[in-house]
Amino acid sequence: MEVWATVGATALFILNLSASIAAVRSVSLTRAQKWIHVVLVWLTPVVGAILILGFLITDRPPPWRSNEEEPQAVGDVTVLDLGPSPCGCSETGSDSD
């Protein structure tokens, strides 16, 4: 019985400690909010830690996107293949056809 109590207390301590560290290292929280989160974690051990970790996970910035998915800026120009025009008109754009 004592072994399970020790294992449970250790698991709870690790959960609270990881939630506290995550709250303190968060860049989106103010200093006061960080301390409120830490106090909430330790005053309501299981529920507080799970709620704070859940909040901090959803508050993460999105992961980096690859260059292919990156939206183009307004001034960017896409260069297309310069082959024969499908309409039969000249490539220079003059009306000499």
N, C-alpha and C positions, 0 to 999 in steps of 0.2 A: 504494500500500500504506500509506503514512504517513497519507493522508487517512482511510482506514477505521479505522486505529488511533486517530486523534484523535477521530473521530466516536464510536467505541465507548467510549473513555475518558470523553468528555464525557457521553454517555448514562448510563454507569455512575455518574459523579459526581452527575448530576442525580437519578437514582434513589435513591442513598444519601442525598443531601441531603434529598430530600422525605420519605424514611422516617424520617430523624433528626428533622426538624422535626415530623412527625406524632407521633412517640413523645414528644418533649418537651412538645408541646401537649396531650397526652392527659390528660383529667381523671380517668380511672379507674385510672391507675397511680401508685404511690408514687414518691418522688424516686429511691430506689435502683433501682426497676424501670425507670424512664425511662433512667437511665444504663446499665444492663445492656443494654437494647434498643439504645441508640446504639452501644455497644461491639460488640455482636453484628452490627449492620449493617455496621460498618466493618471488622471482622475477617473476615467471610464476605460479601463485597460483593454478589454477585447473589442468592444463596440467602437470606442474612440480610435483605436489603431486601424481597424478595418475601414472606417469611414474616412479618415485622413489619408490613408494610402490610396483608397479609391478615388478620392478627390484629386490627389496629386498626380495620379496616373492619367486621369482625363484632362488635366490641366497642362500636360506636356505639349511643347510645340511639335508640329508635324515633322516627320522625318524628312531628310533631304531628298529631293526629287532628282531624277536623272535629267540631263540636258535635253533629252528628247521630249520630255513632258513639260518643260519650262515654257511658259507663255512668252510670246514675242512682244517686244516693246513696240510702241506706236511707230517709231521711225525705222524699224527693221524691214529689210526688203528680202524677199525670197527670190533667189536666182533660179530660173527654170532652164531646162535644156534648150539651146538655140538650134533647133532643127527646122525643117521646112514647115511653114505655116499650114495648119489643117484647112484653112479657108481658101488657100491659093493666092492670097495677097502677098506682096513683097515683105521682106523682113525689116526694111527701113521705115515702113509706115507711110511712104509717099503714095499718092494716088495715081502713079504712072501705069498701073496695070490695065 
